[in-house]
Amino acid sequence: MRRLFGEAAGSRELFAELLKVQMDQRYSGSVLGFVWVLAVPLITILSFSIIFSGLSGWNLADYGVYFFCGYVPWSFFQASSLHAAESIVGNAFYATRLSMPKQLLPLAPVALNGLDALITLAILFALMPLLGAPFHMSMLCLPASILLTFSAVAGVALLCAQATVFFRDFRYLLSSALFLWFFFSPVLWKPESLHGPLKEFYRLNPAVPFLELFQLPIRQGILPPAETWMLASAWSVALVLAGAISFAGNQKRFYYYL
Amino acid sequence: MKQSAAKLAPRPAERLIQLSGAGVKYRFMTDADLTLRGRVANLIRPRNGQRREFWALKGLNLDFSRGEVVGLVGPNGSGKSTLLRLLAGVIEPSEGSIERPGRVSALLEPTGVLNGNLSGRRNAFLYAALNGIPRSDMAAALPRIEEFAELGPFFEVAVRTYSSGMLARLAFSLATQFKPEVLLVDELLSVGDEHFQKKSYFRMMKLIERGSLVIVVSHHLGFLESACSRAVLLAGGEVQGDGPAGQIVAAYRKRFG
């Protein structure tokens, strides 16, 4: 595992080049190019906010900020997982013709989607005064929130990339699972709206502590409680270890499945 | 072109690659083996009685030294390309061991690792990054790469529009520019025209003079006889002959020609 991280750290130029290639491929075919990075989340957030604030009777601006806070980490997780799942199978010509650190292939889309998430977060900060949402001191904890989320997503990316090498239909399962998971996670709905046993059980969802790391400091202006930090840290460490250890053990077998 | 490689090459001395009892085992993969659904179905109703594995290479004991030009010959499916991938570090042996140096430049297919959506220039920088060559070194070498590849304005165009000869010129130019310790070439030289083959031959001879080890897979026996100092005959994944290129090529012709 140490070798896995060592190789990745020693391949910064290759990582940068893979990022550039992915950016080219992502934006060169579209008329609006990089503008899509801004347009897609804005359109999503605006449409979801209008529909769901209307349905639930919440104030549009407040609901918009709440949804934005959850949507940024969720879309980062969702897009990174889906892109990482395709990363080795889709770049089989590298993995089968070159001796290269293969872990860079799933980590590159994580970095690229992480950049998109940071840009989207910056848009939220720009819109907050217009929506009447104040800035809070608690938002100073966001770098730690981002770091924990990024680690967890990197671990998931390594797992998804391997799974698709061994099981080509994993990507379809993943896509469906993420769709369902989104509706079971407090992104569109607020935990306060839950009643009875649901209020206890929803915290078993691993996405909850990561969403709270953004929702509590930005919307409610409070620091996430120690329990949230501990849960998010435990998930991050477990996912990074699971992803890295399994990747280090399995990567020699990739060639035979590609 | 007619000059013998054996005369140009220095006496082989320092061993660069050593294979000790190396073998590579492949599994027959069906679509069912590559899906979760198929694997679950196989657990419920196992498919018995099928031979699921085969050895593409078996028990190879080979040494390759600095300054050698080695041709790999053998019929289709004999394990030549698998051996090149093993030497390149793309696959690890299923049994035995391999020792190889750090700087191996491999041209395993005419397109190599060229990305079809990128221009020749962008591919050059990607190639540098993939092979651990500093970006500044690649930037300095670009004019020489461009000149050797003779692509003209196509150097700025996506390589998916290139002919096979253009792809081969660019791939060979990139692989040989940085004087690798080991150069592995799989059938690439048969892709280009006579002019390219001549240029490539002289570029390879220069590498050999500088002490590189060159290992070539080709079905062009005349080329192997003239360019290689040594040849290895593979059949059924095992070494059937190893010696002077002329002698091994003659043995190959007699057995499989």
Boltz contact constraints between the chains, C-beta under 6 A:
constraints:
  - contact:
      token1: [A, 13]
      token2: [B, 129]
      max_distance: 6.0
  - contact:
      token1: [A, 13]
      token2: [B, 135]
      max_distance: 6.0
  - contact:
      token1: [A, 14]
      token2: [B, 129]
      max_distance: 6.0
  - contact:
      token1: [A, 17]
      token2: [B, 126]
      max_distance: 6.0
  - contact:
      token1: [A, 17]
      token2: [B, 129]
      max_distance: 6.0
  - contact:
      token1: [A, 25]
      token2: [B, 117]
      max_distance: 6.0
  - contact:
      token1: [A, 94]
      token2: [B, 113]
      max_distance: 6.0
  - contact:
      token1: [A, 97]
      token2: [B, 108]
      max_distance: 6.0
  - contact:
      token1: [A, 97]
      token2: [B, 113]
      max_distance: 6.0
  - contact:
      token1: [A, 98]
      token2: [B, 113]
      max_distance: 6.0
  - contact:
      token1: [A, 98]
      token2: [B, 130]
      max_distance: 6.0
  - contact:
      token1: [A, 99]
      token2: [B, 89]
      max_distance: 6.0
  - contact:
      token1: [A, 99]
      token2: [B, 90]
      max_distance: 6.0
  - contact:
      token1: [A, 100]
      token2: [B, 130]
      max_distance: 6.0
  - contact:
      token1: [A, 167]
      token2: [B, 35]
      max_distance: 6.0
  - contact:
      token1: [A, 167]
      token2: [B, 36]
      max_distance: 6.0
  - contact:
      token1: [A, 168]
      token2: [B, 34]
      max_distance: 6.0
  - contact:
      token1: [A, 168]
      token2: [B, 35]
      max_distance: 6.0
  - contact:
      token1: [A, 169]
      token2: [B, 35]
      max_distance: 6.0
  - contact:
      token1: [A, 169]
      token2: [B, 36]
      max_distance: 6.0
  - contact:
      token1: [A, 169]
      token2: [B, 37]
      max_distance: 6.0
  - contact:
      token1: [A, 252]
      token2: [B, 92]
      max_distance: 6.0
  - contact:
      token1: [A, 255]
      token2: [B, 91]
      max_distance: 6.0
